[in-house]
Amino acid sequence: MVVKYLDTPPTRDELSKLLDDAGLTPSRAVRRREPLYAELGLADADEQAILTAMAANPILIERPIVVTPKGTVLARPAEAVRAVL
């Protein structure tokens, strides 16, 4: 399953679980090049504030997140998906 977060954004709790399952912190899964990242001052934010911002603004979620029975990965780089296929 590919999480289409712009079509059906995960809740904060769902996003937290996805990141936990993938072994990621919010700061490792946020799109730093997204202009909103700078606008919200997330470079100096703590993990909980970043997670909250990502849930409120799904455009900040690095993509794609892929979930299979073998695990959950952020498919950046694309080769990461092979581990869970």
Summary of the structure (lengths in Angstrom):
residues: 85
radius of gyration: 12.3
end to end distance: 10.4
largest distance: 36.9
contacts: 222
relative contact order: 0.21
helix: 51%
strand: 14%
